[in-house]
């Protein structure tokens, strides 16, 4: 496949839904399973030894280096996390060793994408019964991304396979690409982006929290939590 054209993407308030990982008062979820302070310290040390984001910050991950991560900015850990915690099978535009920041231009598109992937997980266990809260993180972008919204890119948007899209992403990353912008596969008419560089994820802030509830069907019921 030929390299897609490059387009300047200036998009503010993009949406990335992240599973809620903290208790209401802001403590780590590890607090909930620790019986006392000593127990918590031991659990935190164990978590640090296997936490890919922390390993990357110490130059111990092959896919991304310390010099690419962000520090001393709001929500730095949230920004770094998806680049360091790649799915073992990769995503549409990333392999298993290095993740990307996926976001949608519209909230409804992000909800459709997240709902689909969680439903796939529930289908694997044969039980569409669950409830999960997601925090909506907004971010701004102003960078030149490879544009898959036009041209012969159907193979990269295959709803059932990431083979072609991951191969393209690998070539683009090696060519110093900043990321890709593409039509949503899970929400007709929606637009998504996959940013390859942590430093391009700008002005991140947490907005509302949404609860996704599966009640025996693949399609979740989405409600505003707070």
Buried (B, 14 or more C-beta within 10 A) or exposed (E): EEEBEBBEBEBEBBBBBBEBEEEEEEEBEBBEEBEEEEEBEEBBEEEEEEBBBBBBBEEEBEBBEEEBBBEEEEBBBBBBBBBBEBEEEBBBBBBEEBBBBBBBBBBBBBBBBBBBEBBEEBEEEEEBEBEBBBBBBBBBBEBEBBBBEEEEBEEBBEEEEBEBBBBBBBEBBEEEBBBBBBBBBBBEEBBBBBBBBBBBBBEBEBEEBBBBEBEEEEEBEBEEEE
